[in-house]
């Protein structure tokens, strides 16, 4: 998907990576989503086309190169298309966690000096209000849906092509506001080159490629998930499965059978308990010390199947230490858990330049 070769962004920009993969992988699945009671895929070429249409729509909406655009939504394929569409238009993505309260959302809008916002629906749009800087709040199921269903205007396509010819790898791609801070939001500014290099190093270090399937559990707005649920899959050409939520997480794991998952300690502990209960009832094995029952024997494949569907190669979690019982369990079943990969604070991403592997 390159519109006859007209779009030729710098390969070390996020748009350059995405468009190259859309052209190379074409009909292969880029994203798998659950809609209308079943799982369905969106191809790489379709994602590329969506990104281009959104970029052109943003140009028509008045977004200029360098403008900051807020993105406030739950995980959905439109989130990914908007994120890259903003950057393809030369803008800067400013993601807001979907659970952010109105005060936090508006503080991020003010701190980032955002020009425009895209929200997934009326409830989330209502958490923001217009200011002298923030001039418009668009809806994914409104304006964005119309952009995706309409033909691209030739004038806006020419403008996107012009901007991409001028966009440099050292220009800002995104601004991340880490959660959990107090007072004025602290922003982390990331260039296109920083995003591409972080993702490329993770892909190389962990040997990721188009055969990998990544189940995205955490919000794309989270710093670590932005890396592992967005940038790394795009760089690797892997397929992202978008989980539906905690209430059906076990079913989503069974359906996706991922090779990689990024999740927090609570989810890891949930997987441990699920595996224990499936393999050995409490009446037979005193939980939570199931791995002691394993002794020196190889961990049964059924344990790994109940943790991640049977194909999981490794898990990624944040810098917070795992409970000793959880860490011991995953070591016993031979499933690596890598910590500190993609964590972010006011100093930027940490543990990415050389991903931190689990100690032996």
QUILIN-V416076 format. One line per field, one symbol per residue. phi: phi as a letter, one per 40 degrees, with the letter a starting at -180 (. if undefined). psi: psi as a letter, one per 20 degrees, with the letter a starting at -180 (. if undefined). Layout:
phi=???
psi=???
//
This chain:
phi=.bfggccbcdcbbccccccccccccfccccbbbbafgacabbcccccdccccccdccccccgcbdgccbcbbaccaccdcccdccdcccgcbcbcbcccccdccdcccdcccfccabbbcaccccccbbcbccccabcbccbcccccccbcccccccccccccccbcbcccccabbbdcgcbgcdbcbcbcdcccccdcccccccbgcacccbbccbccdccdccdcccbccccccgccbcccciccbcdccccccfccabbacdccccccccccccccaddccbcccbcccccgccdcccccccccbghbccabbbcccccddcccccccccgbcbcbgcgcaacchcbgbdadccccc
psi=njlkjhomrpikqhhggghghhggheiqpgppqoqkjrpqqprghggggggghgghhhghijprpiqppqooqrprhhgghgghhghhjjappnqppijprhggghgggghilqhqqpqhahghhiiqqqahgohqoqqhjegghhghiqqpphhhghhggghhhipqhjqpgqppoqqirqbpqpqopprgggggggghhggghjlqaiiqppoogrphiqghhhghifgghghikrpppoqhrhhkgghhghghmqhpqprrhhhghghghggghhhoqhhhpoqklhhhhhcjqqpqhhghghgjiiiphrqpraipqqqhggghghhhjkoqopqjojqqaiiapqjhhnpoqpq.
//
